[in-house]
Amino acid sequence: MGWLPIVERELRARARQPRTYWIRLAAAGGGSIICFWMLATLLEGGGRIINPSIIGPTLFMTLGWLLFVLCALVGIAEAADCLSREMREGTLGLLFLTDLRGLDVVLGKLAATSIITLLALIGTFPVLVVPILLGGVSGGEVVRAAIALMDTLFVSLALSIAASSVSREQGRAGGLALLGVSLFTALVPVLAELVEIYSYPAAVVLNLLSPGHLFYSAFQAGYVAIEFWSGALCTFMLGAGAIWFASIKLPHAWQDRPAGTAKLRWQDRWRQWTCGNGAIRAEHRRHLLEINPVYWIAFRERFKPYLVWLLMVGSVLVFGGLTVALDLLNTRLSLMEFLVIWLAGTHSLHFVLKMWVAAEAGRRFARDREEGAIELLAATSLKTPEILHGLELALRRQFTRPIVLLLSLEAVFMLAMMSSWAGEDGEVLPFLTFALCASTIIFLLDVFAAARTAIWFGLVTCSTNKASFAVLWRIIVLPWGIIWLFTCLGLDHPAGYLLVYFMASGFIGAACSALYGSKTLRFFRLLAVNPGVKLKDLQREMDNLVFEEEMHRR
């Protein structure tokens, strides 16, 4: 057997796939379009660029941070389910019947999940060189940024593979991967800033483990040679350590071991807490089955609403603590400061709830189609609208009351704070009222659209993680991309930002809700009874059947 046979096999397989080359071309083309769009919006009459020494660094940092966020997230989407899926399907043990080691399998999965993304990232590097021509950006900055981006991608993939090696459930593996990447990318630099007040060496050590700080130090403003290259080495060792952990864990993780007495006792206690005892479960089942059988399937665990309530209580405590702290410090915020804090806090909480709804909506059908259970559901007398209605009932029971309470508290808090500024600024207060009403409407529309979008992509991809990322790109990221485009066109007023965001979010939410809702109704049974078949093949088959029926009728 050759050296790293799985890596060789995966590289050969990816080299035969046309999408390997098309994605690289699309990445380079997309980066070029973004770059030249920004340049075109900064042109004055006569073709003269305004202050190239400022435009170059601005363009470079914008493109760089956009690529950094994509590198941090794409690893989770590609690798968080690569090993756990093999465990669920029972194919991982077959690999260890050969002479393969855990490291061979893990490196093979790393190659399979990274080759397309790495080629796409390399395809965008020439775009990062364009700001050098404008001035204000050196070649060293471009090289350091490229190294930091590849390091970030490697750490994201490695942490995702490590998370996939410890859990069979794709949702749990995706959550662990997201937690690990968020911890080292974003939370560690924040913690380092807090620790720096008391211990500067400890803050330096923490920053060495963060890809986020490594990418920041690649720019000229934050570049210190020893700090950057030490950080590059440490983050690479962090990713290598995650790969090593997965290779050690994997040969034992796939094996089914008999549960001990203590584990069985804890499992029984957990089941009693989440589902109740036998009498409670029977009553709960009878009540939900009378309404909708799918309602009972999706809502057998009664504790789910309590987790949402826990998030609400924690958020109320945070906002209440902030208010009390401001009162104790005799600090009175200006109207604009309050607006910024309020929008940041509420939109962060709204983001968490949207992604939570997406994960819950996509999990049910993704798991059932992967296991083949959805084919049994389609074989019953239940119609497709009844099946989807049962899932929507479960989502409503889990999220409706906490969301209503959240919006009510936001309105009360907003009105109370607005009353303290009554008479100070007659132009801003109507703007705040509009922001409150529009934010509530857009949030409810986005939640509804996130549920329908996640249901469709969970059904098509058989992956909760991919369904959640589909919601992230379409419902959350796309409106901010539209705002960025309008910013490049010269929009610089807060009211204009909010108006564009609300209009874009409303249109995208309504479009996604209508499009993916109708697709689910149309293709649900075809996807259910044809596991493993691509949607485009099913759509072609349906079009052929419709054509044959029309010809036969004529």
C-alpha positions in Angstrom: 0.0 0.0 0.0 1.4 3.4 -1.0 2.0 6.4 1.2 -1.3 8.1 2.2 -3.5 6.1 -0.2 -6.8 7.8 0.8 -5.2 11.3 0.1 -4.1 10.1 -3.3 -7.6 8.6 -4.1 -9.4 11.8 -3.0 -7.1 14.1 -5.0 -7.6 11.9 -8.1 -11.4 11.9 -7.6 -11.6 15.7 -7.1 -9.4 16.2 -10.2 -12.0 14.5 -12.3 -14.9 16.7 -11.1 -15.7 19.7 -13.3 -16.9 21.7 -10.2 -13.3 21.7 -8.9 -12.3 24.0 -11.8 -15.6 25.9 -12.0 -15.6 26.9 -8.3 -12.0 28.2 -8.7 -13.1 30.2 -11.7 -16.2 31.5 -9.9 -14.1 32.5 -6.8 -11.6 34.4 -8.9 -14.3 36.0 -11.0 -16.4 37.0 -7.9 -13.4 38.5 -6.2 -12.6 40.5 -9.4 -16.1 41.8 -9.7 -16.2 43.0 -6.1 -12.8 44.6 -6.5 -13.5 46.5 -9.7 -17.0 47.4 -8.5 -15.5 49.2 -5.5 -13.0 50.9 -7.7 -15.7 52.0 -10.1 -17.7 53.6 -7.4 -14.7 55.7 -6.3 -14.1 57.3 -9.6 -14.6 61.0 -10.2 -15.4 62.7 -13.4 -12.5 62.4 -15.8 -11.4 59.0 -14.5 -9.3 60.2 -11.6 -9.3 58.0 -8.5 -9.7 59.9 -5.2 -6.7 59.6 -3.0 -5.2 56.2 -4.1 -3.1 56.0 -0.9 -6.3 55.6 1.1 -8.3 53.5 -1.4 -5.6 50.8 -1.7 -5.5 49.9 2.0 -9.3 50.2 2.3 -9.9 47.9 -0.7 -7.2 45.4 0.6 -8.7 45.2 4.1 -12.3 44.9 2.8 -11.4 42.0 0.5 -9.1 40.4 3.1 -11.6 40.4 6.0 -14.3 39.1 3.6 -12.0 36.1 2.7 -11.1 35.6 6.3 -14.8 35.2 7.4 -15.4 32.8 4.5 -12.3 30.7 5.4 -13.5 30.5 9.0 -17.0 29.4 8.1 -16.4 27.2 5.0 -14.4 24.6 7.1 -17.4 24.0 9.3 -19.7 23.6 6.3 -17.4 21.2 4.5 -15.8 19.1 7.3 -18.1 19.1 10.3 -19.9 16.0 9.2 -17.2 14.1 7.2 -16.4 11.5 9.9 -19.7 11.4 11.8 -21.5 10.6 8.6 -19.2 7.6 8.1 -19.9 6.5 11.6 -23.7 6.7 11.1 -23.6 4.7 7.9 -21.3 2.0 9.4 -18.6 2.3 6.7 -15.8 3.7 8.8 -15.1 0.3 10.4 -14.5 -1.2 7.0 -11.5 1.1 6.4 -9.9 -0.2 9.6 -10.1 -3.8 8.4 -7.3 -2.9 6.1 -3.8 -1.6 7.0 -5.0 2.0 7.2 -4.3 3.9 10.3 -6.3 6.7 11.9 -4.0 9.3 10.5 -4.4 8.0 6.9 -8.2 8.3 7.2 -8.1 11.8 8.8 -5.7 13.2 6.2 -7.8 11.7 3.5 -10.8 13.5 4.8 -8.8 16.7 5.1 -7.7 16.4 1.5 -11.3 15.7 0.4 -12.8 18.7 2.2 -10.0 21.2 1.6 -8.9 20.8 -2.0 -11.8 22.7 -3.7 -11.8 25.4 -1.0 -8.1 25.8 -1.1 -8.0 26.1 -4.9 -10.8 28.7 -4.7 -8.9 30.6 -2.1 -5.7 30.6 -4.2 -7.8 31.8 -7.2 -8.6 35.0 -5.2 -5.0 35.8 -4.3 -4.3 37.8 -7.6 -7.2 40.0 -6.6 -5.5 40.9 -3.4 -2.5 42.1 -5.4 -4.6 44.9 -7.1 -4.4 47.3 -4.1 -0.6 47.3 -4.5 -1.0 49.1 -7.8 -3.0 51.8 -6.0 -0.4 52.4 -3.4 -0.5 52.2 0.4 -0.2 48.3 0.4 3.1 46.5 0.3 3.9 43.1 -1.2 4.8 41.8 2.3 1.3 42.6 3.5 -0.2 40.6 0.7 2.1 37.6 1.4 1.3 37.7 5.1 -2.4 38.0 4.5 -2.3 35.0 2.1 -0.4 32.9 4.8 -2.9 34.0 7.5 -5.9 33.0 5.3 -4.5 29.6 4.5 -3.7 29.1 8.2 -7.3 30.1 9.1 -8.7 27.7 6.6 -6.5 24.9 7.9 -7.5 25.5 11.6 -11.2 25.7 10.6 -11.0 22.4 8.8 -8.9 20.7 11.5 -11.2 21.7 14.3 -14.3 20.6 12.3 -12.7 17.2 11.6 -11.8 16.8 15.3 -15.4 17.7 16.3 -16.7 15.2 13.7 -14.6 12.4 15.2 -16.2 12.7 18.7 -19.9 12.7 17.7 -22.1 10.7 15.5 -24.9 13.3 15.3 -24.3 15.9 12.6 -26.0 18.6 14.5 -23.8 18.1 17.6 -20.7 17.8 15.5 -21.6 21.0 13.7 -22.2 22.8 17.0 -18.9 21.7 18.4 -17.1 22.8 15.3 -18.8 26.2 15.4 -17.9 26.6 19.0 -14.3 25.7 18.5 -13.8 28.0 15.5 -15.6 30.9 17.2 -13.6 30.3 20.4 -10.2 30.5 18.8 -11.1 33.0 16.0 -13.1 35.6 17.9 -13.4 35.0 21.6 -9.7 34.4 22.4 -8.7 37.9 21.1 -11.4 39.5 23.2 -10.3 37.5 26.2 -6.7 38.6 25.5 -7.7 42.2 25.5 -9.3 41.7 29.0 -6.3 39.8 30.3 -3.8 42.3 29.0 -4.8 44.7 31.8 -3.5 42.3 34.4 -0.9 40.2 32.6 0.6 41.2 29.3 2.5 37.9 28.7 -0.7 35.9 29.2 -2.4 38.1 26.6 0.4 37.5 24.1 0.2 33.7 24.6 -3.6 33.8 24.0 -3.2 35.9 20.8 -0.7 33.4 19.4 -3.5 30.8 19.3 -6.0 33.0 17.5 -6.3 33.0 13.6 -8.2 36.2 14.0 -5.3 38.0 15.7 -2.9 36.5 13.2 -4.8 38.0 10.3 -5.0 41.4 12.0 -1.2 41.3 12.6 -0.6 40.7 8.9 -1.6 44.3 8.1 1.0 47.0 8.3 -0.7 48.8 11.2 -0.5 45.8 13.5 2.6 44.0 12.1 5.3 42.9 14.5 7.6 40.3 12.8 8.2 38.0 15.8 4.5 38.2 16.8 3.2 37.4 13.3 5.5 34.5 12.5 5.2 33.0 16.0 1.4 33.3 15.7 1.5 31.6 12.3 3.5 28.7 13.7 1.3 28.4 16.8 -2.0 28.4 14.9 -0.6 25.8 12.5 0.4 23.7 15.5 -3.2 24.2 16.8 -4.6 22.7 13.6 -2.0 19.9 13.6 -3.0 19.1 17.2 -6.6 18.8 16.2 -5.7 16.5 13.3 -3.6 14.4 15.7 -6.5 14.2 18.2 -8.9 13.1 15.5 -6.4 10.4 14.3 -6.0 9.0 17.9 -9.8 9.2 18.6 -11.1 7.8 15.3 -10.0 4.1 15.6 -12.0 3.8 18.8 -14.8 6.3 18.1 -16.6 4.1 15.5 -16.9 1.0 17.7 -20.1 0.3 19.6 -19.4 -0.5 23.2 -21.9 -1.8 25.7 -23.0 1.0 28.0 -22.1 0.6 31.7 -24.4 0.7 34.6 -23.7 4.4 35.4 -24.1 5.4 31.8 -27.4 3.6 31.6 -28.6 5.2 34.8 -27.8 8.7 33.5 -29.4 7.9 30.1 -32.6 6.9 31.9 -32.5 10.1 34.0 -32.0 12.2 30.9 -34.9 10.5 29.2 -37.1 11.0 32.3 -36.3 14.7 32.3 -36.7 15.3 28.6 -39.7 13.1 27.8 -41.2 12.3 31.2 -42.2 9.0 32.7 -44.3 6.3 30.9 -47.6 7.8 31.9 -46.6 11.3 30.9 -45.2 10.1 27.6 -48.3 8.2 26.8 -50.5 11.2 27.5 -48.2 13.5 25.5 -48.2 11.1 22.6 -52.0 10.7 22.6 -52.6 14.5 22.7 -50.1 15.2 19.8 -51.2 12.3 17.6 -54.8 13.6 17.7 -53.6 16.9 16.2 -50.9 15.6 13.7 -48.7 12.6 13.8 -45.7 14.5 12.5 -46.3 17.0 15.3 -45.6 14.2 17.8 -42.5 12.9 15.9 -40.9 16.4 15.9 -41.9 17.3 19.4 -41.3 14.2 21.5 -38.6 16.0 23.6 -40.5 18.4 25.8 -37.5 20.3 27.1 -36.8 22.2 23.8 -38.9 25.3 24.7 -37.1 25.5 28.0 -33.8 26.0 26.3 -35.3 29.0 24.3 -36.7 30.4 27.5 -33.2 30.1 29.1 -31.8 32.2 26.3 -34.5 34.8 26.9 -33.9 34.9 30.6 -30.1 35.3 30.0 -30.7 38.1 27.5 -33.0 39.9 29.9 -30.4 39.6 32.7 -27.7 41.0 30.4 -29.8 44.0 29.4 -31.0 44.6 32.9 -27.5 44.4 34.3 -26.3 46.9 31.7 -29.1 49.3 32.7 -28.3 49.0 36.4 -24.6 49.4 35.7 -25.3 52.7 33.8 -27.4 53.9 36.7 -24.8 53.1 39.3 -22.1 54.8 37.3 -24.4 57.9 36.7 -23.8 57.5 33.0 -26.4 58.8 30.6 -26.0 57.6 27.0 -26.6 59.9 24.1 -29.5 59.1 21.7 -27.1 57.8 19.0 -25.1 55.7 21.4 -28.3 54.1 22.7 -29.4 53.4 19.1 -26.2 51.7 18.2 -26.2 49.5 21.4 -29.9 48.7 21.0 -29.6 47.7 17.3 -26.4 45.6 18.0 -27.9 43.8 20.9 -31.3 43.0 19.4 -29.9 42.0 16.0 -27.4 39.7 17.7 -30.2 38.0 19.6 -32.3 37.9 16.5 -29.4 36.2 14.6 -29.1 33.5 17.3 -32.9 32.8 17.1 -32.9 32.7 13.3 -30.1 30.2 13.2 -31.7 28.1 16.0 -35.0 28.0 14.0 -33.1 27.0 10.9 -31.2 24.2 12.7 -34.4 22.8 14.2 -36.4 23.0 10.9 -33.7 21.4 8.8 -32.8 18.6 11.3 -36.0 16.6 11.1 -36.2 15.9 7.4 -32.4 15.8 6.9 -32.1 13.0 9.4 -35.1 11.1 8.2 -34.1 11.2 4.6 -30.5 10.1 5.4 -31.9 7.1 7.4 -34.6 6.3 4.9 -37.4 7.0 7.4 -38.9 9.7 5.3 -39.9 7.1 2.7 -42.0 5.4 5.3 -43.6 8.7 6.2 -44.4 9.4 2.5 -46.0 5.9 2.3 -48.7 6.8 4.8 -52.1 8.4 4.1 -50.8 11.8 5.2 -50.7 14.5 2.5 -47.7 16.7 1.9 -49.3 19.8 3.4 -50.3 17.8 6.5 -46.7 16.6 7.0 -45.3 20.1 6.6 -48.0 21.5 8.9 -47.0 19.0 11.6 -43.4 20.2 11.5 -44.5 23.9 11.6 -46.7 23.1 14.7 -43.6 21.8 16.5 -41.6 24.8 15.6 -44.4 27.2 16.7 -44.7 25.4 20.1 -41.0 25.7 20.6 -40.4 29.3 19.6 -43.6 31.3 19.4 -44.0 32.3 23.1 -40.4 33.2 23.7 -40.3 35.3 20.5 -43.5 37.1 21.5 -42.1 37.8 24.9 -38.8 39.0 23.4 -40.5 41.4 21.0 -42.7 42.7 23.8 -39.8 43.4 26.1 -37.9 45.1 23.3 -40.9 47.4 22.6 -41.3 48.2 26.3 -37.6 48.8 26.8 -37.4 50.9 23.7 -40.4 53.1 24.6 -39.1 53.6 28.2 -35.7 54.7 26.9 -37.3 57.0 24.3 -39.4 58.7 27.0 -36.2 59.8 28.7 -35.2 61.7 25.5 -38.6 63.2 24.8 -38.2 66.7 23.5 -34.5 66.5 22.9 -34.4 65.5 19.2 -37.7 65.6 17.3 -36.2 64.1 14.2 -34.6 61.0 15.8 -37.5 59.8 17.8 -39.8 59.1 14.8 -36.8 57.4 13.2 -36.5 55.1 16.3 -40.2 54.3 16.2 -39.9 53.3 12.5 -36.8 51.2 13.3 -38.7 49.3 16.1 -41.7 48.5 14.0 -39.7 47.6 10.9 -37.3 45.4 12.9 -40.1 43.5 14.4 -41.8 42.8 11.0 -38.5 41.9 9.3 -37.5 39.6 12.2 -40.8 37.7 12.0 -40.6 37.4 8.2 -37.0 36.2 8.5 -37.9 33.5 11.0 -40.7 32.2 8.8 -38.4 32.3 5.7 -35.5 30.6 7.7 -37.8 27.7 8.6 -39.0 27.1 5.1 -35.6 27.5 3.6 -34.0 25.1 6.1 -36.8 22.5 5.6 -36.1 22.5 1.8 -32.3 22.3 2.0 -32.4 19.8 4.8 -34.6 17.6 2.6 -32.3 18.1 -0.5 -28.9 17.9 1.1 -29.6 15.4 4.0 -27.5 17.7 6.2 -28.5 20.0 9.0 -25.2 21.9 8.7 -25.7 22.7 5.0 -29.3 23.7 5.6 -28.2 26.1 8.3 -25.5 27.6 6.1 -28.0 28.0 3.3 -30.1 30.1 5.6 -27.1 32.0 6.8 -26.0 33.0 3.2 -29.5 33.8 1.9 -31.4 35.3 4.8 -28.7 36.9 6.9 -25.6 37.6 4.8 -27.2 38.7 1.5 -29.0 41.8 2.9 -25.8 43.0 4.4 -24.1 42.4 1.1 -26.7 44.7 -0.5 -26.0 47.3 2.1 -22.3 47.1 1.3 -23.1 47.7 -2.4 -25.1 50.8 -1.6 -22.3 52.0 0.7 -19.9 51.7 -2.3 -22.4 53.8 -4.3 -22.2 56.6 -1.7 -24.8 55.8 0.9 -23.7 57.2 4.3 -26.8 58.1 6.3 -28.0 55.9 9.2 -31.6 56.2 8.1 -30.6 55.2 4.6 -28.8 52.1 5.9 -31.9 51.0 7.9 -34.2 51.6 5.0 -32.1 49.6 2.6 -31.6 46.8 5.1 -35.3 46.5 5.9 -36.3 46.6 2.2 -33.7 44.1 1.2 -34.5 41.8 4.1 -38.2 42.0 3.5 -37.9 41.2 -0.2 -35.4 38.4 0.3 -37.4 36.8 3.1 -40.7 36.9 1.2 -39.0 35.5 -1.9 -37.2 32.7 -0.1 -40.4 31.8 1.8 -42.5 31.6 -1.3 -39.9 29.9 -3.5 -38.7 27.2 -1.1 -42.2 26.6 0.4 -43.5 25.9 -3.1 -40.5 23.7 -4.0 -41.1 21.6 -0.8 -44.7 21.1 -1.6 -43.9 20.1 -5.2 -40.9 17.8 -4.7 -41.4 16.4 -1.2 -42.7 13.0 -2.2 -40.3 12.6 -5.2 -37.3 13.3 -2.8 -38.7 11.0 -0.1 -39.1 8.0 -2.3 -35.9 8.5 -4.3 -33.1 8.7 -1.6 -29.7 9.6 -3.0 -31.1 11.0 -6.3 -30.2 14.6 -7.2 -33.0 17.1 -7.5 -32.1 18.1 -11.1 -32.5 14.5 -12.2 -35.9 14.3 -10.4 -37.0 17.5 -12.0 -36.0 16.3 -15.4 -37.9 13.1 -14.8 -41.0 15.1 -13.7 -40.8 17.3 -16.8 -40.6 14.2 -19.0 -43.6 12.6 -17.3 -45.6 15.8 -17.7 -44.6 16.0 -21.4 -45.6 12.4 -22.0 -49.0 12.8 -20.3 -49.6 15.9 -22.4 -48.7 14.1 -25.6 -50.9 11.1 -24.6 -53.8 13.4 -23.9 -53.5 15.1 -27.3 
